[in-house]
Amino acid sequence: AYGAPIRSAGEFMHGKASRIRHDGAGVYTGIPDEFRAIRYHSLAVLPSEVPSELVVTSVSETNVVMGVRHRELRVEGVQYHPESFMSEYGAEHFANFLSWSDGSWSAEERRRFGLSTVE
């Protein structure tokens, strides 16, 4: 993720559910503050190692990073499987993603999402 090292998440989560908490913006627009998602990995970026051009957007109940957003580009990544039939709100994730029409967050979105530009 933009040069961040990928490390062990410290928990074995292949095919297991996590409660995800998020910031309510971007792919999380209109999704309840907490939902269940299925994970098929045991890897993550540590919060202290997230590059400055990214912001953490979601975490698991054990505070493992589950989502990041680029501060300027309309790029988001999640570390769970919204497409799984066992994940909640997968269709809403994809509808939000498909609603995007260009490659950068607008000034209004950056303000609303709390995305300051990288100096």
KAKAHU-V397100 format. One record per residue. N is the residue number from 1. RES is the residue in one letter. PSI is psi as a letter, one per 40 degrees, with the letter a starting at -180 (none if undefined). Layout:
n=(N,N)
res=(RES,RES)
psi=(PSI,PSI)
This chain:
n=(1,2,3,4,5,6,7,8,9,10,11,12,13,14,15,16,17,18,19,20,21,22,23,24,25,26,27,28,29,30,31,32,33,34,35,36,37,38,39,40,41,42,43,44,45,46,47,48,49,50,51,52,53,54,55,56,57,58,59,60,61,62,63,64,65,66,67,68,69,70,71,72,73,74,75,76,77,78,79,80,81,82,83,84,85,86,87,88,89,90,91,92,93,94,95,96,97,98,99,100,101,102,103,104,105,106,107,108,109,110,111,112,113,114,115,116,117,118,119)
res=(A,Y,G,A,P,I,R,S,A,G,E,F,M,H,G,K,A,S,R,I,R,H,D,G,A,G,V,Y,T,G,I,P,D,E,F,R,A,I,R,Y,H,S,L,A,V,L,P,S,E,V,P,S,E,L,V,V,T,S,V,S,E,T,N,V,V,M,G,V,R,H,R,E,L,R,V,E,G,V,Q,Y,H,P,E,S,F,M,S,E,Y,G,A,E,H,F,A,N,F,L,S,W,S,D,G,S,W,S,A,E,E,R,R,R,F,G,L,S,T,V,E)
psi=(g,f,e,h,i,h,i,h,e,e,i,h,f,h,e,i,i,i,h,h,i,i,e,e,i,b,e,e,h,e,h,i,d,h,i,h,i,h,i,f,i,f,i,i,h,i,d,e,e,h,i,d,e,i,h,h,e,i,i,i,e,e,f,h,h,e,i,i,h,i,d,d,i,g,h,i,i,i,f,a,g,d,e,i,e,e,i,i,f,d,d,d,d,d,d,d,d,e,e,i,e,a,e,i,i,i,d,d,d,d,d,d,e,f,g,i,i,h,none)
